[in-house]
Amino acid sequence: MERSIQKNGLINLLTLLAVGVAGFAVARFANSLAGLVGVVFMGLGILVAAVSWFQMRLEDRERLEKLELDELARSHGGAALFEAKDAEVFPAQRSREQFERFFVPAFTVLLFLLQVGGAYFLWRWLSRSTGVAEVKDPVSGLALFGLFALVLFLLGRFSGTIARIEHHRLLRPGASYLLASAFFSAVVMLGLVGVWAGFPRMDFYVACVFCGLLLLVGAETLVQLVLEMYRPRLKGKVERPLYESRLVGLLGQPEGLITTAAQALDYQFGFKVSETWFYRFFEKALGWLVLMQLAALSLSTCVVFIEAGEQGLLERLGKPVAGRTPLGPGAHLKLPWPVDQVYRFRTEQIQSFNVGFTPDPKREAEPVVLWTVAHMKEESDFLVANRVDTSIEATNQLTGKRTPPVSLLTVSIPVQFQITNLVAWVYNNGDAPALLQDLATHEVVHYLAGADMGEIMSHTRLEMAQVLTDEIQAAANRHTMGAKIVSIDLEDLHPPVKVAGEYENVVAAIQKKEAKILAARADAIRTNAMAGAQAVSIVNKAFADRAARQIGALAQAALFTNQIPAYDAAPSVYAERAYLQTLVRATATARKYILLTTNTHDVLQFDLQDSIAQSMLSLSVTSPPKSSP
């Protein structure tokens, strides 16, 4: 029987190897991602089956060695043969112990690295293959993987039963991987059926689930390695192989979960709960209960509710149902999943996409936005015309720096749109959102190539927004996308961050130039006005002086003419009067002394020093009031 189990382990190894090679060829031919990931899992099973088969050989050699030594001991009837050390007497046992002590843990560590590393690299490979992987000939792949699943299941079921009946622990790992590989092949079949039914990404989703299972098996292997370091060693107790995965065994033999649950219940309650009539009934009716649950779950998918503001597309086996699309808000009946599926779209909501940038939530929270600091993830720079007046001499000049006719512009253009025809939006183009964004980018590039940098940065943004809205709408109509361009925002247009500082310097120089020109014009206006006012003032003063001189001369001539009659009437009086007037004018500022007595001969002494306050000299004397008679 031991020899038969060893042959069974070798058959398991060869079967996994053959199915793995054939499965890899079929998966590559059908371009099935799930099939390729399942083959990787089979490859790990090949390693486990090879190690378990080699360990079977070591244990078989040890068993034969003990039988030979027992026969020799009985034939010689003495124990002198066994006085030597165990390493010399039992070399096969020593080899088996060294194998289990050193090689098995090292192989388990290698298996853990392969599982985790395989899951990581497969996930990265799948992330790059989502847009290009297309299953070819799913019917052929479905038939061959069905054959693989049948062969693996029959052989794995037989090996698992033999391992459980004979209590042979080393046959279980290979049998578990056989059954798990059959399970993986069946799931690959489901993915191919989904692709054949019109769900092209079903195979990709199955491959992602396989990567998650592979990572979970790697985590279990790591836990087993950690627990092995703290496991107490009891002499004579046979332990499970360290590289055997309970999770893989559960995938291949799910009924083992019921057995484990029964044992846990028996241990928890202290009596044989698994032998009660209720547990026996539950165990027998478990399949029907699961079917009832699945039926209830399937019936729950027959009713779909479309929310307000939404519309739904009903597809049957991947094709639209005539007369039932689109579905309006409310409750609708359909066939159960996966026959009928409903895809919801918010047709009344204003949606948006971005041209030229990717939003960065961390940078959008900044209160101040500068050209020299990137406030979003700018995707690329756009070429824009730069209209510069160039003379013929400068154009024909071969040397020196010349201003190029184009500039670079960083644009951040949010485009708002609304779905107006859901059927056209979904079915007329493969990826409508990406196509609409590409069309908008194309129109923006086309418009900027013929626009002027200075005009865009100053006063033509409103006109540019309207033109771009019309152009993008026309492009969408040409592709019958069923979408309406609502608005375009052109507030964030600026030079690239790397040259924004130099651009600001140029703008500042232009502004300073204009400021100086305006200041010079103001100074010219002010100077000319002051000069004109001063000239008018001088002219007016000259006219006033001329008029004063003329009037003075006329007055003096009139005065002389009027003095002649007075002189002729009384020459002596006129001369005396003239003398006195002249004296008054001459002594107007001189101090005068009045002598009231005239009949005395006085000697007058004059002290020309001012000893009297000027205020006393300028006192005014008022005459006394006259008394009434």
Phi and psi in degrees as a GROMACS rama.xvg file:
@    title "Ramachandran Plot"
@    xaxis  label "Phi"
@    yaxis  label "Psi"
@TYPE xy
-63.9354  -39.5109  GLU-2
-64.3105  -37.2047  ARG-3
-65.9033  -40.5485  SER-4
-64.9353  -38.749  ILE-5
-64.6405  -41.0936  GLN-6
-64.5266  -36.6024  LYS-7
-63.1047  -40.2676  ASN-8
-63.6031  -38.9224  GLY-9
-65.8762  -39.1372  LEU-10
-63.5272  -41.1174  ILE-11
-59.0252  -43.7135  ASN-12
-62.4263  -48.225  LEU-13
-65.666  -36.3783  LEU-14
-65.0709  -44.9667  THR-15
-61.5119  -39.1399  LEU-16
-65.62  -45.4608  LEU-17
-66.7199  -44.8084  ALA-18
-66.9941  -35.3786  VAL-19
-63.494  -44.8296  GLY-20
-65.172  -45.9333  VAL-21
-64.8765  -39.7684  ALA-22
-64.5973  -37.2875  GLY-23
-63.863  -41.9109  PHE-24
-65.3919  -42.2171  ALA-25
-66.4254  -41.8787  VAL-26
-64.8774  -38.508  ALA-27
-68.8273  -37.6574  ARG-28
-66.6137  -43.0256  PHE-29
-84.6249  -7.74223  ALA-30
57.1328  45.3363  ASN-31
-96.5291  116.762  SER-32
-66.5355  -41.9523  LEU-33
-62.7411  -38.8769  ALA-34
-64.2291  -39.6982  GLY-35
-66.1579  -41.31  LEU-36
-67.0864  -37.7808  VAL-37
-63.849  -34.4796  GLY-38
-65.7888  -36.0907  VAL-39
-61.1802  -40.622  VAL-40
-64.2108  -39.5078  PHE-41
-63.0995  -36.9399  MET-42
-61.7666  -40.1457  GLY-43
-64.3933  -37.2338  LEU-44
-63.8979  -34.6816  GLY-45
-61.4739  -43.8558  ILE-46
-62.3032  -44.5483  LEU-47
-64.3004  -43.3419  VAL-48
-64.748  -36.3428  ALA-49
-65.9221  -43.9385  ALA-50
-66.5394  -42.5568  VAL-51
-64.6524  -37.9803  SER-52
-65.9111  -41.0783  TRP-53
-64.683  -37.8467  PHE-54
-67.6423  -33.4829  GLN-55
-59.6072  -42.8675  MET-56
-62.7644  -41.0933  ARG-57
-64.0931  -42.8616  LEU-58
-67.5028  -35.5377  GLU-59
-66.3766  -40.8107  ASP-60
-62.8346  -39.5467  ARG-61
-64.5652  -39.4208  GLU-62
-64.8158  -44.5224  ARG-63
-64.5493  -36.427  LEU-64
-64.0735  -42.3418  GLU-65
-66.2939  -37.0232  LYS-66
-64.8895  -41.7582  LEU-67
-64.1765  -42.1894  GLU-68
-68.1236  -36.1179  LEU-69
-65.2513  -39.1916  ASP-70
-66.1756  -40.2092  GLU-71
-66.1966  -37.824  LEU-72
-65.2967  -38.8621  ALA-73
-70.765  -34.6706  ARG-74
-75.1289  -36.3142  SER-75
-87.0013  -25.0692  HIS-76
67.9797  23.5495  GLY-77
-141.691  168.861  GLY-78
-112.418  11.9215  ALA-79
-65.0939  -27.3511  ALA-80
-65.8826  -26.6231  LEU-81
-99.7545  13.3738  PHE-82
-77.4177  -16.2487  GLU-83
-74.5284  174.402  ALA-84
-71.8721  158.085  LYS-85
-63.146  -35.5849  ASP-86
-62.9417  -28.4883  ALA-87
-86.1617  -32.8214  GLU-88
-83.8878  -37.5464  VAL-89
-118.976  70.5796  PHE-90
-67.2036  -34.2766  PRO-91
-66.5875  -40.5638  ALA-92
-64.0681  -41.2711  GLN-93
-62.0546  -40.513  ARG-94
-63.7317  -42.7001  SER-95
-63.8321  -41.1947  ARG-96
-66.0059  -42.5442  GLU-97
-64.0611  -36.763  GLN-98
-63.214  -45.895  PHE-99
-72.5924  -26.0037  GLU-100
-82.3681  -37.8087  ARG-101
-112.251  -49.6874  PHE-102
-70.9346  -42.1374  PHE-103
-62.3088  -47.6316  VAL-104
-61.3769  -39.7826  PRO-105
-64.6826  -41.4021  ALA-106
-64.9149  -36.1132  PHE-107
-66.1585  -38.9557  THR-108
-62.8482  -43.9508  VAL-109
-62.1411  -39.5895  LEU-110
-64.0082  -39.8493  LEU-111
-62.3137  -44.1895  PHE-112
-64.2885  -39.9479  LEU-113
-65.753  -39.6915  LEU-114
-66.3433  -49.6301  GLN-115
-69.4546  -45.6324  VAL-116
-63.7704  -39.2305  GLY-117
-62.1989  -43.0321  GLY-118
-62.8785  -40.5335  ALA-119
-66.6905  -50.6067  TYR-120
-70.2781  -34.0328  PHE-121
-65.2893  -38.7905  LEU-122
-64.5417  -41.6565  TRP-123
-64.6573  -38.9845  ARG-124
-65.7706  -40.4144  TRP-125
-66.4948  -36.8023  LEU-126
-64.8089  -26.059  SER-127
-89.3935  -11.0702  ARG-128
-103.726  1.80951  SER-129
-65.6061  -34.7935  THR-130
-91.5411  -11.228  GLY-131
-118.249  -20.179  VAL-132
-77.8371  122.465  ALA-133
-130.869  128.122  GLU-134
-70.0089  132.385  VAL-135
-109.014  133.415  LYS-136
51.9218  64.7186  ASP-137
-64.802  -23.1403  PRO-138
-67.3421  -44.5184  VAL-139
-64.0238  -44.8241  SER-140
-61.2864  -36.7416  GLY-141
-63.7778  -43.3024  LEU-142
-66.4367  -45.0962  ALA-143
-69.9104  -41.6068  LEU-144
-68.0016  -28.9128  PHE-145
-64.8857  -39.6746  GLY-146
-64.7821  -42.9753  LEU-147
-59.6523  -43.6422  PHE-148
-62.5641  -39.7264  ALA-149
-65.6672  -47.3399  LEU-150
-63.3503  -46.4917  VAL-151
-64.5381  -38.5194  LEU-152
-67.1643  -44.765  PHE-153
-63.6377  -47.66  LEU-154
-68.9815  -39.5445  LEU-155
-67.2509  -38.7043  GLY-156
-64.314  -41.2024  ARG-157
-63.723  -46.7534  PHE-158
-65.5412  -39.8622  SER-159
-64.8688  -37.9165  GLY-160
-66.8754  -43.2544  THR-161
-61.5973  -42.7509  ILE-162
-64.3739  -36.0016  ALA-163
-74.764  -38.5137  ARG-164
-71.8965  -45.978  ILE-165
-83.984  -3.83446  GLU-166
56.38  42.8691  HIS-167
-100.92  109.541  HIS-168
-72.6469  -28.3052  ARG-169
-79.6375  -11.6802  LEU-170
-86.8704  -17.0671  LEU-171
-68.1326  -43.2562  ARG-172
-58.285  -46.4043  PRO-173
-64.5543  -40.8898  GLY-174
-64.3603  -38.5352  ALA-175
-63.7494  -42.4783  SER-176
-69.9937  -29.6562  TYR-177
-63.8784  -48.6487  LEU-178
-66.8739  -40.047  LEU-179
-65.1279  -37.7481  ALA-180
-65.7937  -36.4208  SER-181
-62.9844  -40.3438  ALA-182
-63.0733  -43.4624  PHE-183
-63.6773  -40.3581  PHE-184
-63.6777  -39.0078  SER-185
-65.0083  -38.9601  ALA-186
-69.2678  -36.3689  VAL-187
-60.5907  -38.1586  VAL-188
-60.1381  -41.739  MET-189
-62.677  -40.3663  LEU-190
-62.9316  -41.035  GLY-191
-68.0656  -35.0163  LEU-192
-62.7785  -41.6483  VAL-193
-61.656  -41.246  GLY-194
-64.3334  -42.532  VAL-195
-65.1408  -30.7951  TRP-196
-82.5495  -3.64365  ALA-197
110.111  16.4303  GLY-198
-114.016  86.413  PHE-199
-65.1568  -21.7313  PRO-200
-94.4264  3.90623  ARG-201
-62.991  -40.823  MET-202
-62.1095  -39.2884  ASP-203
-64.581  -42.064  PHE-204
-63.37  -40.7186  TYR-205
-62.4906  -41.1548  VAL-206
-62.3181  -38.728  ALA-207
-65.0894  -38.9975  CYS-208
-64.2684  -39.7724  VAL-209
-62.3156  -39.3956  PHE-210
-62.3747  -41.4103  CYS-211
-63.2781  -40.7103  GLY-212
-65.1092  -39.4858  LEU-213
-63.875  -40.1324  LEU-214
-65.8732  -36.9152  LEU-215
-66.6784  -39.5706  LEU-216
-64.8351  -37.8316  VAL-217
-63.5254  -39.8921  GLY-218
-63.062  -38.9239  ALA-219
-63.8757  -40.4086  GLU-220
-61.6329  -40.0099  THR-221
-63.8242  -41.9441  LEU-222
-62.9022  -40.5941  VAL-223
-63.9089  -37.8863  GLN-224
-64.1563  -41.3653  LEU-225
-66.8629  -43.8228  VAL-226
-67.417  -28.6887  LEU-227
-65.3717  -30.6492  GLU-228
-68.8826  -27.5078  MET-229
-106.485  4.99482  TYR-230
-74.6962  129.642  ARG-231
-69.5884  137.019  PRO-232
-94.6927  119.123  ARG-233
-110.824  129.568  LEU-234
-67.3839  130.38  LYS-235
88.4669  -8.70524  GLY-236
-89.7602  127.465  LYS-237
-90.6273  122.846  VAL-238
-100.282  162.852  GLU-239
-67.0146  148.549  ARG-240
-60.0432  139.5  PRO-241
-65.76  -29.9114  LEU-242
-87.5249  0.813507  TYR-243
-80.4321  130.513  GLU-244
-101.377  123.512  SER-245
-69.8353  -33.15  ARG-246
-65.4331  -40.1247  LEU-247
-64.7408  -40.4546  VAL-248
-64.3395  -34.8378  GLY-249
-68.8515  -36.6188  LEU-250
-64.6302  -38.5356  LEU-251
-80.8906  -32.0608  GLY-252
-131.759  79.629  GLN-253
-66.4922  -18.3352  PRO-254
-67.9128  -18.2688  GLU-255
-63.9002  -24.389  GLY-256
-66.0105  -37.3434  LEU-257
-66.7619  -41.9728  ILE-258
-62.3789  -42.8469  THR-259
-63.9219  -40.646  THR-260
-63.8471  -39.392  ALA-261
-63.7081  -42.7738  ALA-262
-64.5918  -39.0878  GLN-263
-65.2426  -39.1389  ALA-264
-66.8024  -41.6482  LEU-265
-60.8477  -41.631  ASP-266
-69.8597  -36.4944  TYR-267
-70.0813  -43.4955  GLN-268
-91.9896  -12.1376  PHE-269
83.3869  4.98526  GLY-270
-146.591  172.391  PHE-271
-76.4415  82.6338  LYS-272
-66.5979  -31.8857  VAL-273
-67.6943  -11.0862  SER-274
-100.513  1.09119  GLU-275
-75.7183  160.549  THR-276
-68.1748  -32.4753  TRP-277
-67.7975  -42.7126  PHE-278
-67.1722  -39.6013  TYR-279
-62.4218  -41.6277  ARG-280
-63.8125  -42.5589  PHE-281
-64.4716  -38.2605  PHE-282
-66.8525  -38.962  GLU-283
-72.7035  -38.2494  LYS-284
-91.3672  7.89111  ALA-285
-61.7987  -41.0081  LEU-286
-62.2827  -43.4916  GLY-287
-66.4575  -37.9394  TRP-288
-63.6577  -40.9163  LEU-289
-64.6228  -40.488  VAL-290
-63.5199  -39.0385  LEU-291
-64.2394  -40.4985  MET-292
-63.3234  -43.1449  GLN-293
-65.1757  -38.0564  LEU-294
-64.8095  -42.8231  ALA-295
-63.333  -39.8438  ALA-296
-65.4679  -39.4026  LEU-297
-66.22  -40.7227  SER-298
-65.9536  -31.2706  LEU-299
-66.3582  -19.5159  SER-300
-86.9784  1.98227  THR-301
-82.8905  -9.37983  CYS-302
-120.065  131.029  VAL-303
-129.403  141.724  VAL-304
-115.613  125.083  PHE-305
-99.7008  124.064  ILE-306
-73.9359  164.012  GLU-307
-64.3482  138.89  ALA-308
84.3781  1.75511  GLY-309
-116.037  162.964  GLU-310
-137.112  149.854  GLN-311
-122.367  148.131  GLY-312
-108.801  122.998  LEU-313
-95.4951  122.549  LEU-314
-119.708  138.876  GLU-315
-118.674  113.851  ARG-316
56.2777  39.0473  LEU-317
83.8311  3.98481  GLY-318
-123.728  144.886  LYS-319
-64.8583  144.839  PRO-320
-88.8098  121.953  VAL-321
-66.2151  133.803  ALA-322
83.6527  -4.38114  GLY-323
-123.161  17.5793  ARG-324
-132.293  138.738  THR-325
-84.2198  160.07  PRO-326
-90.4653  131.319  LEU-327
-84.0551  178.099  GLY-328
-60.9558  140.83  PRO-329
130.108  -170.224  GLY-330
-94.4473  142.617  ALA-331
-141.128  146.823  HIS-332
-98.2784  146.611  LEU-333
-153.731  171.197  LYS-334
-73.263  155.654  LEU-335
-65.3527  157.062  PRO-336
-69.2333  140.825  TRP-337
-98.9218  15.1138  PRO-338
-65.7601  -52.6269  VAL-339
-110.412  139.278  ASP-340
-136.295  144.964  GLN-341
-118.707  129.001  VAL-342
-111.668  123.891  TYR-343
-94.6176  143.9  ARG-344
-139.817  138.488  PHE-345
-88.8013  91.5409  ARG-346
-80.2155  -21.6623  THR-347
-92.8187  -6.70109  GLU-348
-86.3996  139.247  GLN-349
-79.6264  115.004  ILE-350
-102.251  166.978  GLN-351
-148.577  156.922  SER-352
-142.42  167.994  PHE-353
-117.439  140.461  ASN-354
-114.064  122.827  VAL-355
91.6276  -3.77012  GLY-356
-160.006  164.223  PHE-357
-122.323  125.057  THR-358
-60.3469  142.407  PRO-359
-121.816  104.214  ASP-360
-58.3005  -31.6576  PRO-361
-67.002  -37.3178  LYS-362
-87.8422  -22.3624  ARG-363
-68.9431  -21.0335  GLU-364
-78.0407  -5.6419  ALA-365
-67.1855  132.372  GLU-366
-71.2926  -29.5038  PRO-367
-117.254  130.325  VAL-368
-110.314  121.848  VAL-369
-116.283  151.012  LEU-370
-66.2036  -32.1638  TRP-371
-81.3197  -3.71624  THR-372
-123.694  125.642  VAL-373
-70.19  122.157  ALA-374
-108.734  15.4496  HIS-375
-165.809  171.808  MET-376
-87.0562  94.3885  LYS-377
-76.551  126.147  GLU-378
-79.1413  -49.4579  GLU-379
-159.661  164.871  SER-380
-100.013  147.063  ASP-381
-108.381  144.038  PHE-382
-81.3679  134.194  LEU-383
-135.162  144.315  VAL-384
-66.3115  152.376  ALA-385
-133.483  96.7424  ASN-386
-79.3898  106.634  ARG-387
-121.154  127.041  VAL-388
-71.9346  119.314  ASP-389
-125.313  132.429  THR-390
-74.9054  164.827  SER-391
-65.2348  -38.4472  ILE-392
-63.0106  -41.66  GLU-393
-69.0681  -31.9578  ALA-394
-69.7121  -39.6318  THR-395
-81.7055  -6.11807  ASN-396
-72.695  130.519  GLN-397
-89.3697  -26.5641  LEU-398
-110.185  164.9  THR-399
92.4632  166.925  GLY-400
-85.1527  137.525  LYS-401
-125.641  143.99  ARG-402
-72.5177  123.985  THR-403
-70.0309  155.432  PRO-404
-81.2999  4.02982  PRO-405
-130.005  159.174  VAL-406
-135.498  169.936  SER-407
-104.488  141.21  LEU-408
-138.437  131.881  LEU-409
-95.8328  123.55  THR-410
-116.023  145.018  VAL-411
-131.014  94.1308  SER-412
-116.317  103.107  ILE-413
-78.1116  132.731  PRO-414
-115.358  123.437  VAL-415
-101.578  133.858  GLN-416
-142.106  168.61  PHE-417
-140.184  139.254  GLN-418
-79.0331  122.092  ILE-419
-107.342  -27.0619  THR-420
-131.878  99.6973  ASN-421
-66.4034  -40.1458  LEU-422
-62.6827  -45.4976  VAL-423
-65.3239  -38.4786  ALA-424
-61.4116  -38.3281  TRP-425
-90.2128  -41.4569  VAL-426
-101.671  -19.5795  TYR-427
-77.5405  -21.254  ASN-428
-138.088  153.944  ASN-429
-67.0664  -50.7407  GLY-430
-132.05  88.7435  ASP-431
-61.2575  -46.3419  ALA-432
-58.7763  -44.1987  PRO-433
-66.7036  -38.8793  ALA-434
-64.164  -43.2865  LEU-435
-63.7626  -38.4753  LEU-436
-66.7904  -39.3378  GLN-437
-65.4165  -40.1183  ASP-438
-63.5106  -42.0155  LEU-439
-64.0752  -41.1146  ALA-440
-63.6493  -41.078  THR-441
-61.566  -44.2221  HIS-442
-67.4782  -36.5697  GLU-443
-64.361  -43.8413  VAL-444
-63.4535  -42.7613  VAL-445
-64.4451  -39.8444  HIS-446
-71.0526  -44.0817  TYR-447
-65.988  -28.629  LEU-448
-65.1712  -23.0448  ALA-449
-111.844  8.6231  GLY-450
-99.2845  168.091  ALA-451
-103.287  136.7  ASP-452
-60.1337  -46.0469  MET-453
-66.252  -37.9728  GLY-454
-69.4105  -40.0953  GLU-455
-64.2351  -39.5254  ILE-456
-78.191  -6.2392  MET-457
-120.148  -74.5998  SER-458
-127.145  1.3758  HIS-459
-108.69  18.8826  THR-460
-68.4872  -39.3745  ARG-461
-63.6937  -43.1279  LEU-462
-65.4306  -40.6312  GLU-463
-62.8385  -41.9524  MET-464
-60.8949  -42.0175  ALA-465
-67.3987  -41.5411  GLN-466
-64.782  -44.4658  VAL-467
-64.5329  -38.7144  LEU-468
-59.6421  -45.0658  THR-469
-66.654  -40.5375  ASP-470
-68.4526  -43.6084  GLU-471
-66.3615  -38.4768  ILE-472
-63.5075  -40.1079  GLN-473
-64.8359  -40.559  ALA-474
-64.7918  -40.3053  ALA-475
-65.6971  -36.4544  ALA-476
-68.1328  -34.2284  ASN-477
-64.0754  -31.8115  ARG-478
-93.9408  6.89313  HIS-479
45.5528  59.018  THR-480
-86.2609  -18.5638  MET-481
71.1088  36.8537  GLY-482
-131.267  150.72  ALA-483
-119.021  126.476  LYS-484
-80.6258  115.497  ILE-485
-83.652  -51.8164  VAL-486
-159.828  162.38  SER-487
-133.401  134.15  ILE-488
-106.585  122.621  ASP-489
-117.355  34.3264  LEU-490
-77.4532  -27.1802  GLU-491
-109.576  81.0131  ASP-492
-121.942  124.527  LEU-493
-157.234  162.268  HIS-494
-66.2185  163.27  PRO-495
-58.2323  151.212  PRO-496
-60.5501  -35.0911  VAL-497
-65.3289  -30.2272  LYS-498
-113.428  9.06097  VAL-499
-63.4368  -37.4148  ALA-500
-62.9015  -44.8016  GLY-501
-65.4893  -38.107  GLU-502
-63.1451  -41.2588  TYR-503
-63.6689  -36.1696  GLU-504
-64.3018  -41.6413  ASN-505
-64.0622  -44.6946  VAL-506
-62.4624  -41.9159  VAL-507
-63.5405  -39.5835  ALA-508
-63.8918  -41.116  ALA-509
-63.4021  -41.4921  ILE-510
-65.5032  -41.728  GLN-511
-63.2393  -39.4569  LYS-512
-61.6207  -47.5835  LYS-513
-63.0332  -37.6639  GLU-514
-64.5384  -41.4892  ALA-515
-67.0533  -38.6519  LYS-516
-62.2588  -44.6272  ILE-517
-65.4991  -38.7928  LEU-518
-64.3522  -39.8998  ALA-519
-64.8337  -40.6953  ALA-520
-63.657  -41.0602  ARG-521
-64.1854  -41.3943  ALA-522
-65.3753  -38.4632  ASP-523
-63.8383  -43.4376  ALA-524
-62.3562  -44.2461  ILE-525
-65.1986  -43.0284  ARG-526
-65.6402  -44.8424  THR-527
-63.4546  -40.0084  ASN-528
-64.8887  -42.5592  ALA-529
-64.9323  -40.9699  MET-530
-64.3848  -42.724  ALA-531
-62.9197  -41.5446  GLY-532
-64.9569  -41.1761  ALA-533
-65.134  -39.2976  GLN-534
-64.2636  -42.5569  ALA-535
-62.7083  -39.3094  VAL-536
-64.0525  -43.0908  SER-537
-65.1115  -41.6184  ILE-538
-62.876  -44.81  VAL-539
-63.0558  -39.5519  ASN-540
-64.2669  -38.8364  LYS-541
-64.8463  -44.0707  ALA-542
-61.3977  -40.035  PHE-543
-66.4471  -41.0932  ALA-544
-66.4563  -39.6304  ASP-545
-62.9396  -43.946  ARG-546
-64.5647  -39.586  ALA-547
-64.009  -41.9016  ALA-548
-66.3236  -41.9656  ARG-549
-63.7076  -45.1392  GLN-550
-65.4816  -40.0627  ILE-551
-62.8369  -41.2929  GLY-552
-65.8381  -41.7896  ALA-553
-63.8883  -39.9045  LEU-554
-66.1565  -42.6992  ALA-555
-65.898  -38.4322  GLN-556
-64.7112  -40.8179  ALA-557
-66.6697  -38.7007  ALA-558
-64.2329  -43.9782  LEU-559
-63.0746  -39.219  PHE-560
-65.0083  -36.6108  THR-561
-77.357  -22.7825  ASN-562
-77.1089  -23.4046  GLN-563
-63.4065  -45.4637  ILE-564
-61.3879  -37.3795  PRO-565
-66.1469  -40.6092  ALA-566
-66.8291  -39.6562  TYR-567
-65.5368  -29.877  ASP-568
-75.3595  -41.6227  ALA-569
-149.753  88.6371  ALA-570
-64.068  -42.1115  PRO-571
-69.3466  -39.8183  SER-572
-65.2246  -41.201  VAL-573
-64.3378  -40.5422  TYR-574
-67.1802  -42.8086  ALA-575
-63.8282  -41.381  GLU-576
-64.7402  -40.3055  ARG-577
-65.5955  -39.1566  ALA-578
-61.9699  -46.6912  TYR-579
-63.932  -40.4597  LEU-580
-63.0139  -38.436  GLN-581
-66.1486  -40.9448  THR-582
-63.3538  -42.5286  LEU-583
-60.1709  -43.5619  VAL-584
-68.0313  -34.5177  ARG-585
-74.8314  -34.7652  ALA-586
-103.771  25.926  THR-587
-65.8654  -31.9243  ALA-588
-103.206  3.05598  THR-589
-90.8151  153.536  ALA-590
-82.5717  137.689  ARG-591
-120.977  142.262  LYS-592
-116.988  131.769  TYR-593
-107.393  124.464  ILE-594
-101.374  119.589  LEU-595
-84.4864  -25.1063  LEU-596
-101.601  143.239  THR-597
-123.451  -6.48377  THR-598
-101.361  22.7602  ASN-599
-125.492  157.133  THR-600
-108.475  99.3313  HIS-601
-103.073  151.298  ASP-602
-103.681  119.126  VAL-603
-99.8429  129.207  LEU-604
-116.528  127.581  GLN-605
-107.311  125.516  PHE-606
-107.872  106.893  ASP-607
-76.084  0.861123  LEU-608
-78.6959  140.308  GLN-609
-81.0694  103.753  ASP-610
-108.861  -1.33004  SER-611
-112.028  134.132  ILE-612
-60.0589  142.195  ALA-613
-62.9139  -28.066  GLN-614
-69.5362  -29.3112  SER-615
-76.738  -29.8602  MET-616
-74.3923  -23.0472  LEU-617
-101.777  24.4702  SER-618
-72.5097  142.277  LEU-619
-97.9537  133.328  SER-620
-106.722  122.755  VAL-621
-96.9365  143.017  THR-622
-75.4451  144.523  SER-623
-68.717  152.833  PRO-624
-67.0429  145.939  PRO-625
-77.1928  139.588  LYS-626
-84.3337  144.732  SER-627
-78.1561  142.876  SER-628
